Structures are given as C-alpha cells and as structure tokens.
C-alpha cells in the first residue's frame, strides 16, 4: 500500500494541529513520549518533530510533506512546494509576525539604527537577509530561548515571533519593524509532488484542512418563515451564496437555511424575529467546502 509520510509540529502547535485534523475528519492518537502517532487513515504515516526541522526534512526527501510555518521554510531556505496556506496558530486564527523589538527606553527607532548593533533571534538567516535588504550591518546571534529578557543587558534588539504582542509588551519592549508575516504551510518536496498518487493525496488533504479552517468562523442558521414575510427576511439575511428555501408540508410557511459568519448572528436574530421569522436554530459546522 502506498503511504504519504507527513511531518506534524510537536510543541506549541501540536494541540491546535491535532484539533484541526479532527475537524477535517482525521483522528490522531498519541502515546506518551511517542514521536509516531497513529491516525485512522492507513495511507498516512505521521511523524512528530519540531516545526523548525520539518522544512529541512521535507526538502531533503525524508518526509513527503509537512506542516510548518513560512518563517521556518525561509530560515531553512527549503526548496519545497506550497500545497496550502493554513492560517492558524496556537492561540488565534491570525498569522504570526517576526518582529524586531528593542527596550522601550532605547534610542533605536528604526531598522537603520541597528547599524553595528547586536541582535538575538532563533531565525538567524531570515534576520540577516532582512538587514542586508535594508543595507544594515549588525551582529546576529542565535538565541537558545528566553529571547525577550536579553534586551537591553545582553543585546541591543531581538527578532522574535509574536502572535498577540502581549509578551513583547510584558517584557517592556516595543516593535520597530516587522520582518515577515507567517502562517502554517502544508508543503511538499518536489519529488513527492511529481508522484501522481501523493499529489492527489495531498490535494485531497488540503481540501479537508482548509474546509475545517473555513468553518471556524461560519455557522449554519435555520428558521421558519411565513410565505408573506419571506421577502422581508431575505432582505436582511446574508449568505455565502444564496439561501436554501424549502416549502413546509401542508403549509404556506417556508424553511430558510443559510451559512454565514458567526459574528453576524447576534445582530441578525432580533430583527429576524421582528419581521416574522420563527423557530430559529444556529448550529456549528465542521467543514465548509466552497
């Protein structure tokens, strides 16, 4: 049987990745301290590893494909095929940012002010390339952790990943530039992508994962509406495309069903009731496939 070897991130992204796969229809089971989870798809072989390493192993053909951030693909200078952009992270559904930050009281206010300074980061190659593009010569050193606390005692600035900005503020730092935005990429090595079976498997996986992410912000809304009130209801009811309308048995009422942004529902229900809708039901979605 053909198998696709897929690298998934271990650590901070692990839980949200497993949850995403579950919503996409895949159940992953992990034994304690194991790096080889089981999945209820016999055509997939899962390997857990640090997100930082996944693009390198994909690039070298050890893995057929993997999920890792765009930042780590760039840091590893990996020549891979981007199959899908999966915008999720450990706390939010927004892209993360690699930023340059300095102490609040620092006299450094722009990237140009970093000339001759010392910068700590985990993303050394990306940071060096950014400085080079801006014509700045600085010492960029690898940080083994606790990067935020190194400013200003050990280094003049840091290049660090931020998701909400709260850690930057909590450590009395301010951002002077954004180096890049990054989201999780489903990426494949070029040889695997040329294999028809593996390409189709990856494309199908991409459809399901993107459908699960798309459903995060969507809900379904059902309601019963008197026939003479239908136009009024439709005038205020948004939908991804067009509402589904079906006639109720032995009645002049109709059932209306739509898929819409979850944040719209709270503002819609009161006016829908006022113009005649009844029996309104809101329900969650697992996947939305356009």
C-alpha positions, -999 to +999 in steps of 0.1 A: +000+000+000+012+035-009+019+058+021+024+095+025+049+104+052+038+136+069+056+157+094+034+175+120+047+201+145+055+189+181+052+215+209+031+247+209+013+240+177+007+203+184-027+205+201-042+230+176-029+209+147-044+177+161-077+196+166-076+209+130-071+173+117-100+161+139-123+187+124-111+177+090-122+141+098-089+125+109-084+111+145-048+112+157-038+091+188-005+098+205+010+075+231+031+091+259+065+103+247+059+089+212+070+107+181+050+084+158+012+089+164-014+067+149-040+081+125-072+065+113-061+067+077-039+038+066-024+059+037-009+084+061+023+079+083+027+107+108+060+118+123+061+144+151+090+168+152+100+204+159+084+228+134+118+243+129+131+210+114+102+199+093+110+220+061+146+207+061+134+171+062+108+178+035+134+195+014+158+165+017+131+139+010+130+123+044+094+135+046+070+136+017+053+167+032+048+186+064+031+214+083+054+242+094+055+280+094+065+300+064+092+316+087+109+282+092+107+274+054+125+306+048+150+300+076+159+266+062+160+280+027+139+249+018+130+244-019+095+230-013+061+231-030+034+251-011+003+230-012-019+251+011-018+281+033-034+271+067-039+302+088-040+290+124-017+293+153-016+282+190-038+310+203-056+327+173-066+322+137-043+350+126-009+349+110+021+354+134+048+380+129+085+380+132+093+415+146+124+435+156+120+448+191+140+470+214+137+482+250+111+509+255+138+534+266+162+525+238+172+553+213+168+528+185+137+537+165+142+521+130+160+493+113+187+518+102+195+525+138+206+489+142+239+495+123+267+479+143+243+466+170+238+431+184+206+412+177+194+378+192+170+356+174+161+320+166+157+329+129+192+340+121+191+336+083+158+354+079+170+383+101+204+386+083+186+387+049+162+414+061+191+435+074+210+430+042+180+442+022+179+473+043+217+479+040+223+474+077+254+456+091+248+441+125+258+411+146+230+385+146+234+357+171+214+326+177+192+326+208+186+294+226+155+307+244+142+334+267+149+358+239+128+387+253+148+390+285+181+396+267+173+432+259+190+455+268+215+438+290+229+413+266+218+425+232+205+457+216+175+442+199+157+409+193+140+394+163+112+373+177+079+357+168+048+374+182+012+362+179-007+388+201+021+412+211+014+406+248+048+390+255+066+420+238+047+445+260+051+424+291+089+425+287+090+463+284+098+461+247+085+480+216+084+469+180+104+489+155+098+468+123+081+437+111+104+413+092+077+390+079+042+375+085+040+338+087+013+312+087+014+274+087+020+259+053+013+224+041+043+219+019+058+190-001+091+181-015+094+183-053+099+146-059+068+136-039+048+163-056+056+148-090+042+114-079+005+114-091-008+094-061+010+115-035-001+147-052-037+137-052-035+126-016-020+160-006-046+179-027-074+160-010-059+166+024-056+203+016-093+205+007-103+189+040-080+210+062-089+243+045-126+234+048-122+228+085-104+262+089-131+279+068-158+265+091-141+281+122-158+315+115-190+301+100-223+288+114-255+275+099-288+293+106-322+277+101-356+293+105-393+290+096-408+320+078-445+328+068-447+329+030-458+366+030-428+376+052-401+358+030-390+389+011-386+409+043-364+381+058-343+377+027-337+415+026-317+413+059-303+378+056-267+375+043-255+342+029-223+327+014-242+324-019-280+322-018-303+309+010-318+275+007-356+277+007-380+248+010-417+247+015-431+232+047-455+203+043-492+213+040-484+250+049-478+284+033-447+286+055-411+280+042-379+269+058-349+291+052-313+279+057-280+299+053-243+296+061-229+329+073-202+345+095-207+336+132-202+372+143-232+384+122-257+361+140-261+381+173-271+412+153-294+393+130-316+373+153-336+402+169-346+418+136-354+384+121-378+378+149-393+412+145-401+407+108-417+373+113-391+345+114-396+318+140-380+286+153-345+300+146-317+274+151-280+282+150-256+252+146-218+248+143-200+235+112-171+211+108-161+219+073-171+244+046-161+234+011-170+261-015 
